């Protein structure tokens, strides 16, 4: 039986999600204290498996802040809210090459008109030992990524990503090593894939080992 206590902040009980929804497993998914949902706790669960020394020296940026990351994990952490505080257009990032050692962007590329350009910009501002962590919601549910004919949902989604997402954003052409991890929300048992991209292949192996050792419920995908 899964706990109703948030695995990020410890709040209990969890509540229904946006528009009163339940999780795919029929449980309440929303923490009203830290505002986490299933996908946030899944990434957080992976992140706490990564050794402190791997993250603590890094300059980080998180696009569209969520509670999956904690600022104290990094030497410095910047947050960007599109249309709000520190708004940055990821299709044209106003930062020098190699500015960040860690970049997190979860469920954001779906709403970006030129998602390929945005992904290339994220890689441009990634340092030589940088890590880019991305969540594309629902990749396991479809084989191929698709462009939507018109914006959908309240976040104006323009893309639906599938298992071919690496080809879509051209990870090989951009020289990245990829680690895809199927994680499980400790509170609802919902599963989602977290994607980690690395400039340095040795960092990919290091993180893979840490997650394998610490997250018994995580599955490393090819």
C-alpha positions as CSV (number, residue, x, y, z in Angstrom):
1,X,0.0,0.0,0.0
2,X,1.4,3.4,-1.0
3,X,1.7,6.2,1.5
4,X,-0.5,9.3,1.3
5,X,2.5,11.3,2.6
6,X,4.4,13.5,0.0
7,X,7.8,12.0,-0.6
8,X,9.2,15.5,-1.2
9,X,8.0,17.5,1.7
10,X,6.3,15.0,3.9
11,X,2.8,16.6,3.8
12,X,-0.2,14.4,4.4
13,X,-2.8,13.7,3.0
14,X,-2.5,14.2,-0.7
15,X,-5.4,15.7,-2.6
16,X,-7.0,15.3,-6.0
17,X,-5.1,16.8,-8.9
18,X,-6.1,19.6,-11.3
19,X,-9.7,19.5,-12.3
20,X,-10.2,17.0,-9.5
21,X,-8.4,14.2,-11.2
22,X,-7.1,11.0,-9.6
23,X,-3.8,9.4,-10.7
24,X,-3.7,6.6,-13.2
25,X,-3.7,4.2,-10.2
26,X,-6.8,5.8,-8.7
27,X,-5.0,7.7,-5.9
28,X,-4.9,11.4,-5.0
29,X,-1.8,12.8,-6.7
30,X,-1.5,16.4,-5.5
31,X,0.5,17.8,-2.6
32,X,-1.0,21.1,-1.6
33,X,2.1,22.0,0.4
34,X,4.9,21.8,-2.2
35,X,2.5,21.6,-5.2
36,X,4.1,18.3,-6.4
37,X,2.3,15.9,-8.7
38,X,3.4,12.4,-9.9
39,X,6.0,13.5,-12.4
40,X,7.7,15.9,-9.9
41,X,8.1,13.2,-7.3
42,X,9.4,10.7,-9.9
43,X,12.2,13.1,-10.9
44,X,12.9,14.0,-7.2
45,X,13.2,10.3,-6.4
46,X,15.8,9.9,-9.1
47,X,17.7,13.0,-8.1
48,X,18.2,12.1,-4.5
49,X,20.0,9.0,-5.7
50,X,22.7,11.1,-7.3
51,X,25.6,11.8,-5.0
52,X,25.9,15.3,-3.5
53,X,29.4,15.8,-4.8
54,X,28.1,15.3,-8.4
55,X,25.7,18.2,-8.1
56,X,27.1,20.6,-5.4
57,X,29.6,22.4,-7.6
58,X,27.2,23.0,-10.5
59,X,25.6,26.2,-11.7
60,X,22.0,25.2,-12.5
61,X,18.9,26.6,-14.2
62,X,15.4,25.3,-14.0
63,X,12.8,26.3,-16.6
64,X,9.2,26.5,-15.4
65,X,10.0,25.8,-11.7
66,X,8.7,22.7,-10.0
67,X,9.5,21.0,-6.7
68,X,11.5,18.1,-8.3
69,X,14.7,20.0,-7.7
70,X,16.0,21.7,-4.5
71,X,18.3,24.8,-4.8
72,X,20.5,23.7,-2.0
73,X,21.7,20.7,-4.1
74,X,23.7,23.1,-6.3
75,X,26.3,25.8,-6.0
76,X,23.8,28.2,-7.6
77,X,20.4,27.7,-9.1
78,X,18.5,30.1,-11.3
79,X,14.8,29.7,-12.2
80,X,13.0,31.0,-15.2
81,X,9.2,31.5,-15.4
82,X,8.2,32.2,-18.9
83,X,6.1,35.4,-19.0
84,X,7.0,36.0,-15.4
85,X,10.0,36.3,-13.2
86,X,13.3,36.0,-15.0
87,X,11.5,35.0,-18.2
88,X,13.8,33.4,-20.8
89,X,12.7,32.3,-24.3
90,X,14.3,28.9,-24.7
91,X,14.2,29.3,-28.4
92,X,16.8,32.1,-28.0
93,X,18.5,31.9,-24.6
94,X,20.1,35.1,-23.6
95,X,23.2,33.4,-22.0
96,X,26.7,32.7,-23.2
97,X,27.7,29.3,-24.5
98,X,28.4,26.8,-21.7
99,X,26.7,28.9,-19.0
100,X,25.2,26.0,-17.0
101,X,26.4,22.7,-15.6
102,X,22.8,21.4,-14.9
103,X,19.6,22.3,-16.8
104,X,16.2,21.0,-15.9
105,X,13.1,21.4,-18.1
106,X,10.1,19.3,-17.3
107,X,6.9,19.2,-19.5
108,X,7.8,22.4,-21.2
109,X,9.0,21.6,-24.7
110,X,5.5,20.4,-25.5
111,X,4.4,24.0,-25.6
112,X,7.4,25.5,-27.5
113,X,6.7,26.3,-31.2
114,X,10.2,25.4,-32.4
115,X,11.1,22.6,-30.1
116,X,14.1,21.5,-32.0
117,X,15.6,25.0,-32.0
118,X,14.9,25.2,-28.2
119,X,16.6,21.9,-27.5
120,X,19.7,23.0,-29.5
121,X,19.7,26.2,-27.5
122,X,19.6,24.2,-24.2
123,X,22.6,22.2,-25.4
124,X,24.5,25.4,-26.5
125,X,24.4,26.8,-23.0
126,X,25.4,23.5,-21.4
127,X,28.9,23.3,-20.1
128,X,31.4,20.6,-21.2
129,X,30.5,18.6,-18.1
130,X,26.8,19.6,-18.2
131,X,23.7,17.6,-17.6
132,X,20.4,18.3,-19.3
133,X,17.4,16.7,-17.6
134,X,14.1,16.7,-19.5
135,X,10.7,15.2,-19.0
136,X,8.4,14.8,-22.0
137,X,5.1,13.6,-20.6
138,X,3.7,10.3,-21.9
139,X,6.5,9.1,-24.1
140,X,5.8,5.4,-23.4
141,X,2.2,5.8,-24.7
142,X,3.1,6.4,-28.3
143,X,5.7,5.2,-30.8
144,X,6.2,8.4,-32.7
145,X,6.2,12.1,-31.8
146,X,3.6,14.2,-33.5
147,X,2.9,17.9,-34.1
148,X,-0.6,19.0,-33.0
149,X,-2.7,20.9,-35.6
150,X,-3.7,23.4,-32.9
151,X,-2.7,24.1,-29.3
152,X,-4.3,21.8,-26.7
153,X,-5.1,22.0,-23.0
154,X,-4.5,25.0,-20.8
155,X,-0.7,24.9,-21.4
156,X,-1.2,25.2,-25.1
157,X,0.6,22.0,-26.1
158,X,1.9,21.9,-29.6
159,X,3.7,18.5,-29.6
160,X,3.1,15.0,-28.3
161,X,6.3,13.1,-27.8
162,X,6.8,9.4,-28.3
163,X,9.5,6.8,-27.9
164,X,11.3,8.3,-30.9
165,X,11.9,11.6,-29.1
166,X,15.7,11.3,-29.2
167,X,15.5,11.3,-33.0
168,X,13.0,14.2,-32.9
169,X,15.4,16.5,-30.9
170,X,18.5,15.1,-32.6
171,X,20.5,14.0,-29.5
172,X,23.1,12.1,-31.5
173,X,23.8,15.0,-33.9
174,X,24.3,17.2,-30.9
175,X,26.8,14.9,-29.4
176,X,24.9,13.9,-26.3
177,X,24.9,10.7,-24.3
178,X,21.5,9.7,-23.1
179,X,20.2,8.0,-20.0
180,X,16.4,7.3,-20.0
181,X,15.0,6.0,-16.6
182,X,11.5,4.7,-16.0
183,X,10.8,5.9,-12.5
184,X,7.9,5.3,-10.1
185,X,6.1,7.9,-7.9
186,X,6.5,6.7,-4.3
187,X,3.1,8.0,-3.5
188,X,0.9,6.7,-6.3
189,X,2.9,4.0,-8.2
190,X,2.5,6.0,-11.4
191,X,5.4,5.6,-13.8
192,X,7.1,8.1,-16.0
193,X,10.4,8.4,-17.9
194,X,13.0,10.9,-17.0
195,X,15.6,11.7,-19.6
196,X,19.2,12.8,-18.7
197,X,21.5,14.0,-21.5
198,X,25.3,14.3,-20.9
199,X,28.1,16.1,-22.6
200,X,30.6,13.7,-21.0
201,X,29.8,10.0,-21.5
202,X,31.6,9.2,-18.2
203,X,29.0,11.3,-16.4
204,X,26.3,9.2,-18.0
205,X,27.8,6.0,-16.6
206,X,28.3,7.6,-13.2
207,X,24.6,8.7,-12.9
208,X,23.5,5.4,-14.3
209,X,25.4,3.5,-11.6
210,X,24.0,5.8,-8.8
211,X,20.4,5.4,-9.9
212,X,20.8,1.7,-10.4
213,X,22.2,1.3,-6.9
214,X,19.7,3.5,-5.0
215,X,16.4,3.2,-6.9
216,X,15.3,-0.4,-6.8
217,X,12.1,0.5,-8.6
218,X,13.8,2.4,-11.5
219,X,14.2,0.8,-14.9
220,X,17.0,1.9,-17.2
221,X,15.7,2.0,-20.8
222,X,17.8,1.5,-23.9
